[in-house]
Each structure stands twice: as C-alpha cells, then as structure tokens.
Amino acid sequence: MGTLTVKNTRTKVSPGGVITLPVSARRALGMKPKAGARVTVAIEGKAVALHPASKDGGFRVSAQGQMEVRGDALRVLEAGKSRHFFMEIDDEKQTVILRPWD
C-alpha cells in the first residue's frame, strides 16, 4: 500500500507532552483493539519515528492511543507551528513518522 500521510491540523502535542495516535497509526504499529502496546521512539533528522517494541522496552501507548513523548522527541515535535504535527504511516514497515508542521 505504501505510505499514508495524515495531515490533520488537530494533531498536536499537549503542554505535558501527551499525543494521541489515530486508529490508522495504531494499526500500522500492530496494536490490537482495546489493548495497549509499547513502541520505541527514535529521532530521524527533524522527525520522530515510532516502531513496535517488545513488552519490556519502549514507551507505553494506551488502548485509546495516548502516549507521553519525552526528551529530544518532545523538543522536535514542539518545534512545529503551535506544537502541531502530521504523520506518515507505513503499514508494511510498521512505522509511524511524526513530523512537525513548518
């Protein structure tokens, strides 16, 4: 299918660093319905990449798709216009890339 770009102006980082992933992003990361999961967070240039992680590692994503972003990843996302970001979702690679709006 390739990469799906979701440019929704409503996606933004809260002041506390919490983001909400839409259903399409949760599916790409292999999350099951009504179940939380763990993801790894990596900085790739001016973007934040999310990949599935083992049960012990990474950051927790709730069943509703909320997760807390910290450190360098938070600074990258907060650099966007009014803390807004958009997503590039790749089902085949099980990757979600978060990019700040310019």
GROMACS elastic network, one bead per residue, 0.5 to 0.9 nm:
[ bonds ]
;  ai    aj funct       b0    kb
    1     4     6  0.82164   500
    1    90     6  0.80994   500
    1    91     6  0.75347   500
    1    92     6  0.75669   500
    2    89     6  0.84821   500
    2    90     6  0.61183   500
    2    91     6  0.73563   500
    2    92     6  0.72321   500
    3    88     6  0.63020   500
    3    89     6  0.54935   500
    3    91     6  0.74066   500
    3    92     6  0.85678   500
    4    87     6  0.81129   500
    4    88     6  0.56113   500
    4    90     6  0.63591   500
    4    91     6  0.85170   500
    5    86     6  0.75827   500
    5    87     6  0.57449   500
    5    89     6  0.62010   500
    5    90     6  0.88501   500
    6    86     6  0.59562   500
    6    87     6  0.51391   500
    6    88     6  0.62684   500
    6    89     6  0.76251   500
    7    10     6  0.88575   500
    7    11     6  0.83875   500
    7    85     6  0.79076   500
    7    87     6  0.66068   500
    7    88     6  0.86028   500
    8    11     6  0.59419   500
    8    84     6  0.88874   500
    8    85     6  0.80662   500
    8    86     6  0.63871   500
    8    87     6  0.85246   500
    9    12     6  0.76916   500
    9    84     6  0.66956   500
    9    85     6  0.75251   500
    9    86     6  0.76228   500
    9   101     6  0.88138   500
   10    84     6  0.73441   500
   10    85     6  0.86027   500
   11    19     6  0.77078   500
   11    20     6  0.75991   500
   11    21     6  0.85942   500
   11    83     6  0.86835   500
   11    84     6  0.58165   500
   11    85     6  0.59787   500
   11    86     6  0.68194   500
   12    18     6  0.86884   500
   12    19     6  0.66603   500
   12    20     6  0.83337   500
   12    77     6  0.83786   500
   12    78     6  0.86087   500
   12    82     6  0.78706   500
   12    83     6  0.54426   500
   12    85     6  0.57183   500
   12    86     6  0.83845   500
   12   100     6  0.89010   500
   13    16     6  0.78202   500
   13    17     6  0.56418   500
   13    18     6  0.57962   500
   13    19     6  0.52354   500
   13    20     6  0.83759   500
   13    69     6  0.85263   500
   13    74     6  0.81562   500
   13    77     6  0.71223   500
   13    78     6  0.69278   500
   13    82     6  0.88638   500
   13    83     6  0.55670   500
   13    84     6  0.65001   500
   13    85     6  0.77638   500
   14    17     6  0.51753   500
   14    18     6  0.52549   500
   14    19     6  0.65840   500
   14    83     6  0.78403   500
   15    18     6  0.75181   500
   15    83     6  0.87722   500
   16    68     6  0.79254   500
   16    69     6  0.87009   500
   17    67     6  0.83562   500
   17    68     6  0.55200   500
   17    69     6  0.52548   500
   17    70     6  0.65601   500
   17    74     6  0.64375   500
   17    78     6  0.87477   500
   18    66     6  0.66500   500
   18    67     6  0.55680   500
   18    69     6  0.60728   500
   18    70     6  0.88476   500
   19    65     6  0.80832   500
   19    66     6  0.56462   500
   19    67     6  0.56116   500
   19    68     6  0.63874   500
   19    69     6  0.72374   500
   20    61     6  0.88549   500
   20    64     6  0.76800   500
   20    65     6  0.52101   500
   20    67     6  0.64433   500
   20    68     6  0.88905   500
   21    24     6  0.80290   500
   21    25     6  0.59287   500
   21    26     6  0.64610   500
   21    61     6  0.86827   500
   21    64     6  0.80333   500
   21    66     6  0.63119   500
   21    67     6  0.79468   500
   22    25     6  0.54501   500
   22    26     6  0.64287   500
   22    27     6  0.88257   500
   22    64     6  0.86056   500
   22    65     6  0.67092   500
   23    26     6  0.50314   500
   23    27     6  0.61290   500
   23    28     6  0.86215   500
   23    64     6  0.86637   500
   23    65     6  0.76244   500
   24    27     6  0.51970   500
   24    28     6  0.62941   500
   24    29     6  0.88066   500
   24    89     6  0.76565   500
   24    91     6  0.88760   500
   25    28     6  0.50846   500
   25    29     6  0.63502   500
   25    30     6  0.88166   500
   25    31     6  0.89481   500
   25    65     6  0.87575   500
   25    87     6  0.82575   500
   25    88     6  0.86596   500
   25    89     6  0.61196   500
   25    90     6  0.84653   500
   25    91     6  0.84501   500
   25    94     6  0.89895   500
   25    95     6  0.83389   500
   25    96     6  0.64045   500
   26    29     6  0.51526   500
   26    30     6  0.64572   500
   26    31     6  0.54015   500
   26    32     6  0.80996   500
   26    33     6  0.88517   500
   26    65     6  0.68465   500
   26    96     6  0.88403   500
   27    30     6  0.50638   500
   27    31     6  0.55338   500
   27    32     6  0.74226   500
   27    33     6  0.86295   500
   27    91     6  0.76269   500
   27    94     6  0.85388   500
   28    31     6  0.75824   500
   28    89     6  0.67402   500
   28    90     6  0.64182   500
   28    92     6  0.77304   500
   28    93     6  0.81571   500
   28    94     6  0.50583   500
   28    95     6  0.65739   500
   28    96     6  0.72746   500
   29    37     6  0.88193   500
   29    39     6  0.79162   500
   29    50     6  0.79584   500
   29    51     6  0.65107   500
   29    52     6  0.56083   500
   29    89     6  0.89781   500
   29    90     6  0.88323   500
   29    91     6  0.74843   500
   29    93     6  0.88765   500
   29    94     6  0.50379   500
   29    95     6  0.63268   500
   29    96     6  0.72992   500
   30    37     6  0.85870   500
   30    52     6  0.71823   500
   30    91     6  0.86259   500
   30    94     6  0.70307   500
   31    34     6  0.86797   500
   31    35     6  0.70026   500
   31    36     6  0.70175   500
   31    37     6  0.61978   500
   31    38     6  0.88713   500
   31    52     6  0.86408   500
   31    63     6  0.84090   500
   32    35     6  0.55778   500
   32    36     6  0.76031   500
   32    37     6  0.82226   500
   32    63     6  0.83870   500
   33    36     6  0.83585   500
   33    63     6  0.72011   500
   33    64     6  0.89985   500
   34    62     6  0.87226   500
   34    63     6  0.50449   500
   34    64     6  0.73431   500
   35    62     6  0.71513   500
   35    64     6  0.82352   500
   36    60     6  0.72010   500
   36    61     6  0.54864   500
   36    64     6  0.77399   500
   36    65     6  0.76554   500
   37    52     6  0.80138   500
   37    53     6  0.80822   500
   37    54     6  0.87163   500
   37    55     6  0.74434   500
   37    59     6  0.83623   500
   37    60     6  0.59137   500
   37    61     6  0.52462   500
   37    62     6  0.67267   500
   37    63     6  0.75215   500
   37    65     6  0.89848   500
   38    51     6  0.87523   500
   38    52     6  0.63630   500
   38    53     6  0.53883   500
   38    54     6  0.67259   500
   38    55     6  0.62944   500
   38    56     6  0.79263   500
   38    57     6  0.69299   500
   38    58     6  0.55978   500
   38    59     6  0.52856   500
   38    61     6  0.57545   500
   38    62     6  0.86935   500
   39    50     6  0.60910   500
   39    51     6  0.53792   500
   39    54     6  0.78104   500
   39    55     6  0.89946   500
   39    57     6  0.76136   500
   39    58     6  0.50189   500
   39    59     6  0.53083   500
   39    60     6  0.65856   500
   39    61     6  0.72080   500
   40    49     6  0.79614   500
   40    50     6  0.55865   500
   40    51     6  0.52285   500
   40    52     6  0.61863   500
   40    53     6  0.56012   500
   40    54     6  0.89002   500
   40    57     6  0.73721   500
   40    59     6  0.61729   500
   41    48     6  0.67220   500
   41    49     6  0.57480   500
   41    51     6  0.68474   500
   41    58     6  0.70740   500
   41    59     6  0.74061   500
   41    69     6  0.84004   500
   41    73     6  0.74783   500
   42    47     6  0.85050   500
   42    48     6  0.57328   500
   42    49     6  0.51072   500
   42    50     6  0.66229   500
   42    51     6  0.83351   500
   42    73     6  0.74184   500
   43    46     6  0.72745   500
   43    47     6  0.59598   500
   43    49     6  0.61937   500
   43    72     6  0.75605   500
   43    73     6  0.63420   500
   43    76     6  0.81636   500
   44    47     6  0.52219   500
   44    48     6  0.59480   500
   44    49     6  0.66350   500
   44    97     6  0.88387   500
   45    48     6  0.80015   500
   46    76     6  0.63611   500
   46    77     6  0.84835   500
   46    99     6  0.69283   500
   46   100     6  0.77585   500
   47    73     6  0.80844   500
   47    76     6  0.67168   500
   47    77     6  0.75686   500
   47    97     6  0.65747   500
   47    98     6  0.56624   500
   47   100     6  0.70933   500
   48    73     6  0.60636   500
   48    74     6  0.88266   500
   48    76     6  0.73145   500
   48    77     6  0.76238   500
   48    96     6  0.83150   500
   48    97     6  0.56594   500
   48    98     6  0.50246   500
   48    99     6  0.65767   500
   48   100     6  0.89641   500
   49    95     6  0.68997   500
   49    96     6  0.58127   500
   49    98     6  0.62796   500
   49    99     6  0.88518   500
   50    94     6  0.85518   500
   50    95     6  0.58061   500
   50    96     6  0.51067   500
   50    97     6  0.62541   500
   50    98     6  0.79435   500
   51    93     6  0.87115   500
   51    94     6  0.63963   500
   51    95     6  0.51890   500
   51    96     6  0.68320   500
   51    97     6  0.89791   500
   52    58     6  0.83478   500
   52    94     6  0.71036   500
   52    95     6  0.77573   500
   53    56     6  0.78491   500
   53    57     6  0.60262   500
   53    58     6  0.59094   500
   53    59     6  0.83441   500
   54    57     6  0.55249   500
   54    58     6  0.74788   500
   55    58     6  0.81278   500
   57    60     6  0.87385   500
   59    67     6  0.74042   500
   59    68     6  0.76262   500
   59    69     6  0.81923   500
   60    66     6  0.85180   500
   60    67     6  0.62467   500
   60    68     6  0.78189   500
   61    64     6  0.79049   500
   61    65     6  0.56387   500
   61    66     6  0.55774   500
   61    68     6  0.79480   500
   62    65     6  0.51068   500
   62    66     6  0.52837   500
   62    67     6  0.65149   500
   63    66     6  0.75181   500
   68    74     6  0.88760   500
   69    72     6  0.87946   500
   69    73     6  0.63467   500
   69    74     6  0.54395   500
   69    77     6  0.89792   500
   70    73     6  0.59512   500
   70    74     6  0.50245   500
   70    75     6  0.80101   500
   71    74     6  0.54411   500
   71    75     6  0.65903   500
   71    76     6  0.89603   500
   72    75     6  0.50452   500
   72    76     6  0.62415   500
   72    77     6  0.87770   500
   73    76     6  0.51678   500
   73    77     6  0.63949   500
   73    78     6  0.86250   500
   74    77     6  0.52483   500
   74    78     6  0.60037   500
   74    79     6  0.85952   500
   75    78     6  0.50944   500
   75    79     6  0.62134   500
   76    79     6  0.53871   500
   76    80     6  0.76010   500
   76    99     6  0.82559   500
   76   100     6  0.72220   500
   77    80     6  0.59141   500
   77    83     6  0.62991   500
   77    84     6  0.73869   500
   77    85     6  0.66032   500
   77    98     6  0.76403   500
   77    99     6  0.68987   500
   77   100     6  0.52654   500
   77   101     6  0.85910   500
   78    81     6  0.78659   500
   78    82     6  0.74779   500
   78    84     6  0.74674   500
   78    85     6  0.85276   500
   78   100     6  0.73761   500
   79    82     6  0.80371   500
   79    83     6  0.64508   500
   79    84     6  0.86521   500
   79   100     6  0.66463   500
   79   101     6  0.83133   500
   79   102     6  0.84064   500
   80    83     6  0.50064   500
   80    84     6  0.57107   500
   80    85     6  0.65639   500
   80    99     6  0.81191   500
   80   102     6  0.56128   500
   81    84     6  0.57579   500
   81    85     6  0.80809   500
   81   100     6  0.72212   500
   81   101     6  0.55046   500
   81   102     6  0.58181   500
   82   101     6  0.84484   500
   83   100     6  0.72609   500
   83   101     6  0.78980   500
   84    99     6  0.87529   500
   84   100     6  0.60284   500
   84   101     6  0.58153   500
   84   102     6  0.89465   500
   85    98     6  0.64081   500
   85    99     6  0.53543   500
   85   101     6  0.51124   500
   85   102     6  0.88110   500
   86    97     6  0.83099   500
   86    98     6  0.57985   500
   86    99     6  0.53835   500
   86   100     6  0.63096   500
   86   101     6  0.67211   500
   87    96     6  0.66220   500
   87    97     6  0.55170   500
   87    99     6  0.61948   500
   87   100     6  0.88022   500
   88    95     6  0.81860   500
   88    96     6  0.57468   500
   88    97     6  0.50055   500
   88    98     6  0.66227   500
   88    99     6  0.79421   500
   89    93     6  0.89660   500
   89    94     6  0.79113   500
   89    95     6  0.61346   500
   89    97     6  0.64759   500
   89    98     6  0.88394   500
   90    93     6  0.56430   500
   90    94     6  0.57994   500
   90    95     6  0.52770   500
   90    96     6  0.63387   500
   90    97     6  0.84685   500
   91    95     6  0.67614   500
   91    96     6  0.85104   500
   92    95     6  0.79288   500
   93    96     6  0.88839   500
   99   102     6  0.89888   500
